[in-house]
């Protein structure tokens, strides 16, 4: 879509006599702030901290306009969680012009982080919004993507409220790519046109994340995890082969609820089949509570104006105290590696950063404190096509502990379930060896004996 083409806003389509004053005022604000992407991005100066709407919501047009100015800018910090777009700002040659600060390291910036062209900031997802509100990390400009304003002048953050609402509320400048393909999602998920500095119109499809093929091992893990989930439970789970497998084995459950930082396409079927009803939830009954989604257009259509879905910012959704108010709260998270004492590494492979803390610890602690709650760590028993065990004597050199041994309750692999809570180091080691891949159990048992863990 060219810069001089316009999107017909709902402000123009839906203005009624009863709301004419409000709509006219909001419509005026909206159209007065419409500019080209190149013009809007002129406000970014050298040394600025720029927040980027992450996930499937990345405003690609705004990023392209910013990167186009690379030769005239110096030391611009670009901050975001996992983003699905290209990351031209971290490519070799951009040093000195752009510096990425990664709150969660995705595939597009992983090499740059581990090569030193970008930086990783380990932090619980629930605490990121406070970095902005406290001004510990300034936000000079927030680049976001939103739905067209409604008849009252409110734009939805769409597929991701996450930390974007806090960044927008604390930014000196807010530049919004307004896109009719962005769903209007209900909850604490709106920004008014008055709060936006510039609007840039676009009609591009949102970025999508394809589903992972479910393997036999994933199926076994899914079956084991599902066996821990009772009727009436409220669940949190992420994206990928393991979460999809868990959902597949929940089809005989009743009255499940959802309180999760994110969900993907696999959740739609459970809603359609009446398995996820949210009716038994003790917090936000009747509502699926989340902070963002990662998935396909089918998922984006599902959350659009859907009264069953409520999006809230990460500092609310991921607050362990809030999470713990859900009866039978079950958190399901994954790990890269776990040692014989129960320490979990999930953000790095050895010294190399792979992802981030995300909401794992937030939900582990919230679920474990909920009445009849369960915190589950689920992982494949091996990596590198069965060549190495993910259950190890010691974490790899340089690997970081994301979830401490005291926080870990259930650990699940395709070979079974280990309940570590309240167990000694010896009992933990024995339980974990029992669910390790059979070809590594003898070596792990020998290592445990040498450490007096047998």
N, C-alpha and C positions, 0 to 999 in steps of 0.2 A: 504494500500500500504506500503510495507516495505521500510526502509530507503535506501536500495541499488537499488531499482527499480527507473527508470527514466521516466519522461514525455518527449515526443518528442516535443521540443519547435518549435513554428512557425519560430524561427530564423533558424532552420535546414530545415524546410519544404519549406519555402518561399524565401530563399535567391536567388536573381537574380544577373545576371552579373553586372547590373547597380548599385546595392546597396551592392555589395560584400564586399567592404572595411568596410562600416559602420556595416553591419551585422556580419562580422567576428569578428570585435572588440567587439561588444555587446555580441555576442555568447561566446566569450572568458571570458568576465566579468561574464556572467551568470554561466557558468560551473565552473569557479574557486571559486565561492561563494556557491556552493551547498554543504550542510552539513546535518547531521542528526538533528532532533529537539533537542535531548539531548545535542549535541555539541553546537548548536546555543545558547541555553538558559544558557550556562555556563557564558555568558557575564554579566548576571544580578547579581548584588551584593547587599548585605544588604544595606538598606537605599535608594535604587533606586526608582525613579518614573517611572512606566511602564504604557504606554498607550495601550489600547486594542481596536482594530477595533470593532465597535459595531454592533447592529442589526443582520441581517442575515449573516453578513460578519465575525463573530467571528472566528478567526483561532484556532479551537479547539485543533489541534495537538500541537500547541505552548503552549497553556495554560496548557495542560496536562503535558508537559515537565517541565514547570515552577513549577506547583504545586507539581510535584514529588520531587522537591528539597526543600520542605518546611522546613524540619528539619535543613537544613544548612543555611537558610536565616532568616534574622531578619528585621522587619520594612520595607518591600517592599510595596510601595503604588501602587495599581492597579487602574487606572483611566479609566472610560468609561461612555458613554451614555447607554441607554437601550440596553442590550445584551440578545439574546435569548438562549444562552448556559447555561449549568450548571455552577454554581459559587462555585466550591469547595473551593476557597480561602476565602470565608466568613463563612464557617462552624465553629461551635464551636470546639475549639482546635487549630484553626489557628491564634488566637490572638497572637500578638507579632511577628508573622512571616509575615503575610500579612495584609494590611489595605486597604480596598476599599474606594475610593473617588468617590462618585456617582454624576454625572452631571445630570442624569435623572434616577430615581429609578424604576426599573422594578421588576416584580414578583420574579425573582430569587435572588434578594438582599434586598427586602423590609423588611423582618423580621430582617435581620442583621443590617440594618440601624436603625430601630426602637428599636433594643435591645442594640445598642451602639457598636456593633462589626464593624460597617462601618460608614462612614460619608457622609452626603448629602451636596452638594454645590449648593445653589440656584443661578442661573445665566441665562440670556437670551442666547439662542442658538447662536445668532449672535456674541456674545462676547467671546465665548469659544476659538476660534482660537487665539485671541489676548492674552489670558493667556499664550499660548505657545510661540508666537512670541516675546512677551515682556519679557519672562523668569520669569514672575511672578510665574508660575508653571513650573518647569523644566521637561523635558522629557529625561530621561536617556536611555530609550529603547521604541521603538514603535513596537508592535506586530501586523502585518497586514496580510490580505489575498488578493491576487491579481490574475489577469489573467496571463497566460504565456506571456512572452515578444513577441512583434510583430517583424517584420523584421528590425525595426529600434531600437529595444532594449527597447521599452516602455511597461510597464505593466499597466493595468487599475486597479483602485481601485474598479471597478465593482459595486456591489449593494449599495455601500456607500462611497461617497467622504466626506460628512459631515464635521467633524472636523479632520478627519484622515489625510488629505493632510497637514494641518498645523502642526499636531503632527509629521508627518514623516519628514517634512522639517526642524523641529527644534530639532529632536531627535539626541542624540549622536550616537545611534546605531539603525538601522532599520532591523528588522527580518521579512522577508516576506514568508508566506506560499503560494506557487504558486500552483494554482489549475485550471485544464482545465475546471472545471464546473463553474468557475467565469466568468460572461459575460464581454465582452469588451464594455464599455459604453463610449460614446463620450462626448466631452466638456473639461472642465478644470479638468481632472480626471485621470491623468497619472503620473507615477513615472518611471524614467529610471533605468536600471539595475545598472548603476554606483552609484546611490544614495542608493542602498541597501547593507547592510553589509553582511547579510547571506540570502540565499534562502533555504527553506525546501520544498521538493516536497510532494504533497498530491493529492489524487483523490477522496476525500469524497464529498458527496452531501452537498450543502449549507443548512443551517438551514432555515426552512420555518415557516411562521406564518399563521395559518388557518383563514379563514373568519368567522366572527361572524354571527350567525343566525339572520335574520331580523324579529323583532317582529312587532305586530300591532302598538305599540306606536312609534317604530322607523319609521315605514312607515308614520305615521301622522306628525312626526317631519320633515322627509325628504320632504314631500309634502309642508309643511309650508316654509321651507328654500328655496326650489326650486322656490317658488312663488316670491322670492326676486331677483332671478338671471335672468338677461335679455340676449337676444341674444348678442353675441359679448363680453360677460364678460370674464375676466380672473379669474380663481378660485384657491383657496388654501383650501385644506381640508386634514384631517388626515386619520386614519384607525379606523375601528370598525363598529358597526351597524348603527350609524347615518350617517357617510359619505357614506356608501354603499347605504343607503336609499335615500340620496340626489341625488346620481348619477342615481338611478333608475328613479327618476322623472324629469330628464333633457333630456329625449329622444325626446322631441319635440323642443329643442332649436337648434340654429344654430350658427356656427362659435365660439364656446367656445375656450378659451385658458387656459393654465395651467402654473402657476408659484407658486410652492409649495415646502415646505421643503421636503415632501415625498408624494408618492402615492402608491396605492396597486392594487390588481388584478382588482377591479371594474372599473378602468379607461380604461382598454383595450377595453371593449365593446364600449365605447363612441368614441374611436378612430376608431375602425373598422366600426362603423356605420356612420362615417363622421360628428359626432356632435362636437367632439373636433378636430378642424383643425388648431388652432393657427394663422389663417390667419389675424385676426383683431387685434392681439396684437401690442401694441406700443413699446414694448421692446422684443427683440428676436422673431420677427415675424416668424411664421412657426415652432417654437420649443417649446416643453414641457420642461420647466426648473424646475429642482429639485435638491435635494442634496443626497437623498437616497431613497430606496424602501424597503417596508416590505411586504412580500407575499409569493407566491408559485413559483415553477419552471416555470409555465406558464408565470408569470410576468418576471422572469429572462431571459427567452427566448425572450420575447417581447422587452426588452431594449438592447439586444445584438446587437451591430453594427447598431442600428436603428437611421437613420439620423434625425428623428423627436425628439429624446430625447437628451437633453444636461444636464449633471450633473456639478454643480459648488459647491465650498465649502460653508459652512454655513455662513461665514462672508460676502459673496456676496448675496446668495439666500435670506437670512433672514435680510439683511440690510433694515430697513424701508424706507430709501431714494430710494433704488433700487426698492423695492416693489411698492412704490407710483408712479413710472413712468409707471405702467400698467394702461391703461384706463379701467374703469369699473372693477377695482380690487375688488374681493369679497373674504373675509377671513371667514372661517367657523371653529370655534373651540368649544371645549366642556368645561364643568365645573362640579365640584363635588357639589358645593353649591354656591348660590348667595343670598345676603341679600336684604332687601327691599329698600336700597339706591342704589343698583347696584354693590356693591363690589363682585368680583368674586374670589372664592377659587378653584383652580384646581390642586394643588400639594399635598394636605394633607386632611386627614379625622380627623378633630380636630387637635390634636398635632402629630398624626402619619403621617409620610411622605408616600405618595402613589405613586407619579410620579415625576414631575419636572416642571420647567417653560417652557422648550422646546422653540418652536417658537411662542407661543401664542401672547405674547405682541408685538413681532416683527411684526407679520402680522396684528394684530389689528391696530397698529399705522400706518403701511404702507398702508393698505387698506382704513383707514379712511381719509388719506391725498391724496389719488388718486383721479383724476377727475372722478366724478360719482361713487366713490368707496363705498363699504359697508362692515362694520365689524359686523359679526354675532357670537353670542354665542348661542350654541344649547345644550339643556340638557333635559333629562327625568324629569318630574315634581316630581317624587318620587324615593325613594330608599328603599332597604330592602323589596321588593315585595309589595310596596305601603304603607309600615308602617310609613315612615317619608317623609316629604316634603323637596325637594331640594331648594325651595325658602323659606327663613327663615327670622325671625325677626332680629336675630343677627347670625353672623357666629359662629360656635361651638368654645368653648374655645380652644385656641391654634392654630386654623386654620389661615393660612397665606393668605394675599391678593396677588394674582398674577396679576390680571388686575384691575386697580383702577376704581372707579365709574366714573371718568371723561373720561376714555378711552372707556367705554362700550356704544355701539350704539344699535344694535338690540339684543334682547334676544328671543329665540324661544323654546317653548315646544310643546308637542303634542296637547296642548289646544290653541295655537295661537302665535301671534307675539307682542312683546312689543318694541316700539321704545323709548329709554330712552334719546337719545341725545338732549341736549338743554332743558331738562325738570327739574323742581324743584324736591326736595326730595318727596314732596307730590304727584306730578304727577307720579313720578317713582314708588312709592309704590303702587299706584292704578293700574298702568299698569301691574306691576308684579303680583299682586294679581289676576288680571283677567286671567292670563295664568297659575296660579298655579292649582294643582289638586283641583277639587270642594270640596272634603272632608276637605281640609285645609283652604279654603278661609275665612270662618267665624273667625277662630282663628287668621289668619294673619290680617284680618281687625281690630279685637279687639286689637291686638298688635300695629298696626299702629296708632290707636286712642290714645293709651296710650303714644305714642311717638310724638303725634301731627303731624302725617304723613297722616291724612285723611281729 
